[in-house]
């Protein structure tokens, strides 16, 4: 059976155009955004219009891009900025449950503002009772007439500061566990719903994570996404796709740190020759180079499987944990190769390291993904 690992001319053109866009619109702002720990608002507006329509089917105003195309964008955005990668990731997380489970009326109403770049939806899955175990969600939604009343909290919810609404998961039937979870689209500012304190972190710090507080928050029944108690299904289908954004995006982070290390090794001299000529340096870079290629192949294979409508949960978990761990490994190697300069703001490798450490825990820790893979081994 013939195997073709090449990208199409259109995909190569997409990569080139995204790379140039990132150099122009993101790279000049990275230092300022990192210093202020917040996104440049103008850049966010441009990003939404440029990329978030990729998640939306054509009939609702989007481009209906395939998953390989999304991964191409993710890799180049990750290369430019780990924090900006969350714009693509969370943008997909927020709207895909509507794509997968929403009614026709909901899709027409709620997807069009995403496709046009007008709005941004966050994703509220993690709460005080559930991180790696979303079936243990504690946020409660009780049906009362033509409304649902929500009480509880969410934690570690990304990009609330730029979101207009949050796709929120709550228990509508606690007795059913994962089969009793429903999804709701709740607007920021809805009475009884407050964006709480920010949880500050070392990595991907331009993007913010916050607590969400629900106290007798009344949500119209029309804001229930799809069917009651089917929310967990929508969430898992969503994660299978958006985890690939992190897989490919962290290949970009690994590449970015690697490129700094290679350039430095060629220019830095010790004992009369460039340090790239010492095997302690060159062998480490050869190892990282090989693993970048392996991580890229894992990510794009899983994306290709998604395009073919073939289940790829195992392959996605492989790609996600390997890509994120590799980004950390590449950035750590760059910090060591740069020596004292690795800690300097004149070089971005500490940003890459902190971002990589943050992404290791996003959308499932390394251990969770190994657990998913092992289940396939013994199932």
C-alpha positions, 0 to 999 in steps of 0.5 A: 500500500503506498504511503505519502507523508507529503503535504499538499501544495495548498497545505504548504502554502497555508504553512508559509502564510501562517508563519509569515502572519505570526512573524508579523502579528505575534512575534513583535508583541511577545516580549510586551505581552509576557511582561504585562501577562496579558494578550494584546487586544488588537492581536486577539481580534485579528487572531479570531478573524484569521483562525477560529473559523477553521473550527466551523462548518461551511454552512455556518460561516466557517471554512470547515478546515480539516484537522491536518490544516488545524495542526499546521496552524497550531505548529506555527502558532506554537512556534511563535507563542505558547500563550497564543496557542491557547487562543486556537485551542480554547477557541476549538474547545468552546465551539466544538461541543455545539458543532458536535451536539447542538441543535440546528437552531443552536448551530445557526445562532451560536456558531456564526459569531465565532466564524465571523471573529465577533465572539470567543467561547471558553470551555468550562469542564474542570471544577473542584471535584474533577480535573483528570476525572471529568465524570466526577464534576460537582457543578450541579444544574437542576431543571426548574420549569423552562430554566436550569439553575446552576450551583458550584464552581469551576477551576482552571478555566482558560481565557475567561478574560477575553471570552464572551460565553463559556461552554459549561459542563454540569451534572444534571443527573448525579446518579448517572455519573458521566452519563448525567452530565450536560453542556450549557452555553452561558454568557459572561455577565449572566446573573449568578455567574461570576468570573472569580480569582485568577490562578497565576502560573509560571507558564503560558502566563499571557493567557489567564486561568480563572475560577468560575462561581455559580450561585443560583445561576439561572440559564434558559433551557434553550442554552442546553447544548443538544440533549440533556445528559449527553454533555460528556459525549460532546466533551470527549469528542471535542478533546479528541480533536483539540488535544491535537492542537496541543500535540502539534503546537508543542512540536512548534514550541520544541522547534522554537527552543531547538532553533535558538540552541542550534544558532547559539551552539554555532556561534558560541566558542569554547576552547578555540572552536564552536561548541557545536563541534563538541559531541556533548552538544551536537549529540543532544541536538541530534537527539532532540531533532529526531524526537521533533520529527517523531512527535510531528509524525505522531500528531499528523498521523492522528490528525489524518485519522480524524480526517478519515473519520477513524477513531483516534483516541489512542493515537491522540493521547500518544501525540499529546503526551509525547509532544508536550514532554518533548517541548519540555525536553527541548527547552530544558536542553536549550537552557543548558546549552545556553548556559547563563544566557539560558536564564536571560530575557535576551533569549526566549528559551525560559519562556518556552520552558515555562510554557511547555511545563504548563501544557504538560498538564493541559487537557490531561496529564502525561499519566492520564494519557498513558492510562488511556493508551494502556487501556487500549493495550489490554482492552 
